[in-house]
Amino acid sequence: MSNPPNGAARPEARALLDALHPAMVALMDELSGVMFCAKDADGRYVLVNQVFVGRTRERSRRDVIGKRAVDLFVPELAERYESQDELVRTTDKPLRGELELIRHVGGAPGWFLTSKLPLHDADGKYVGLVSVSQDLRSGDADDATIQAMARLRGQVEDLLERGEVPSVADLAALAGSAPASLDRRVRRVFGLSPRQLVLRLRVDRAAHLLTSSSVPLADVATAAGFYDQPSFTRTFARLTGETPSSFRSRSRRAGS
């Protein structure tokens, strides 16, 4: 994903681009089922991938860069996006796992899970945000199943916040279904087994703590539901390709 052709010369856009890791930006262009965008502090799009363009009224990234949500989406969507952005800006906290029905221009609507993270410059000043929206219609899941599984994901995240790691039996009870039925529904929506889903959410929680705080690694391990720091390090490295300490160091370098 090359630098945007329009709007990048604006100070707000330049500040946002400087806060983004180039490798992460390039990776976003490789994803076929994920919408990615980066907005500056003025609410204008600075970077988008082609999947994002496909969900707008425009045909190319050149036509999207420099515009705001109100210029690209129907009023209801634009208002929701701007409300989310303002919440991220004022609270300085990520928005995670927001279930949304996004309509493709001229096509059928699709369910997405959206997350937005604030970005800051080296002095800690807010310079914008990045947003990813994962397409949940990976298989033949109907709307009711998608909504039920999105609620389940939120319940798992709430349990992890309280220091509880749910078992597959716990998930089945939360979802009100038999374990075998739950397995089919989770795989249909997320492409993962229930156990894998919980593990991914634990690693997501750890990654957030590593990048947003100075909490000691042992405490991050506990907060993510791992028995001890060594087991956390092994699992995190296996799933992300780097140790927690190197992940934190790289994140800090990228933001400096």
C-alpha positions, 0 to 999 in steps of 0.5 A, spaced: 500 500 500 503 506 497 502 513 500 496 516 498 496 520 492 491 526 495 491 529 502 498 526 505 501 533 504 496 536 510 500 536 517 494 532 520 495 526 515 503 527 515 502 526 523 498 520 522 503 517 517 509 518 521 505 514 527 504 508 523 508 502 522 510 501 514 510 493 515 503 493 518 500 498 513 503 493 507 500 487 510 493 490 510 493 490 503 494 483 503 487 481 507 481 479 502 476 479 508 478 485 512 476 493 511 482 497 513 483 505 514 487 510 517 483 517 519 487 523 521 485 527 527 481 531 522 477 525 521 479 524 514 481 518 511 489 517 509 490 510 508 485 505 506 485 498 503 482 495 496 477 492 501 475 498 504 474 502 497 469 496 495 464 498 501 464 505 499 461 509 493 468 510 490 472 506 485 479 507 487 483 509 493 485 516 490 477 518 490 477 516 497 483 519 500 482 526 504 474 525 504 470 524 511 465 518 512 459 523 510 462 523 503 463 516 502 457 512 506 449 513 507 448 518 513 446 512 518 453 509 517 457 515 517 454 518 523 455 511 527 462 511 524 463 519 526 460 517 533 465 511 534 471 515 532 469 521 537 468 516 543 475 513 541 478 520 541 475 522 547 476 516 551 483 515 548 481 507 549 480 502 543 473 500 540 473 492 540 468 487 537 463 492 534 458 488 530 456 492 524 451 491 518 455 494 512 451 495 506 455 494 499 454 499 494 449 496 489 450 489 493 447 485 499 449 487 506 454 484 510 456 483 517 463 485 520 466 486 527 470 492 527 475 495 532 478 502 532 485 504 536 487 511 537 494 513 535 499 518 538 505 521 536 512 521 540 509 526 544 503 523 546 498 527 542 492 524 538 494 524 531 488 519 529 486 512 529 486 505 525 480 501 524 479 494 521 473 491 520 473 483 519 467 480 514 464 475 518 460 472 512 466 467 511 461 461 510 454 460 510 452 463 517 445 466 517 444 473 520 442 470 527 448 465 528 452 471 526 449 476 531 449 470 536 457 468 535 458 476 536 455 476 542 458 470 545 465 473 543 463 479 547 461 475 553 468 471 552 472 478 552 468 480 559 470 474 562 477 475 560 477 482 563 474 479 570 480 474 570 476 468 568 478 463 562 472 460 560 472 452 558 468 449 551 463 447 556 462 454 559 461 457 552 456 452 550 452 454 556 453 461 554 451 460 547 445 455 550 447 450 545 450 443 545 458 443 545 458 440 538 453 445 535 457 450 538 463 448 534 459 448 528 457 455 529 463 458 531 467 455 525 462 457 521 463 464 523 470 465 525 473 459 522 476 457 528 474 452 534 471 454 540 478 453 544 482 457 538 477 462 539 478 463 546 486 463 545 486 468 540 482 473 544 487 471 550 492 473 545 489 479 543 488 481 550 495 480 551 497 484 545 493 490 547 496 490 554 503 490 551 502 496 547 498 500 551 501 499 558 507 498 562 504 492 565 510 487 567 510 481 563 508 476 568 502 481 570 500 481 562 500 473 562 496 473 568 491 478 565 491 474 559 489 467 563 496 464 562 499 459 568 505 463 568 510 467 564 514 462 561 507 458 558 505 465 556 511 467 552 511 460 548 504 461 546 505 468 544 511 467 540 508 461 537 502 465 535 505 471 533 512 469 531 515 474 536 516 474 544 512 478 548 518 483 550 520 483 542 513 485 540 512 490 546 519 493 544 517 493 536 511 497 538 514 502 542 519 503 536 514 504 531 510 509 535 517 513 537 
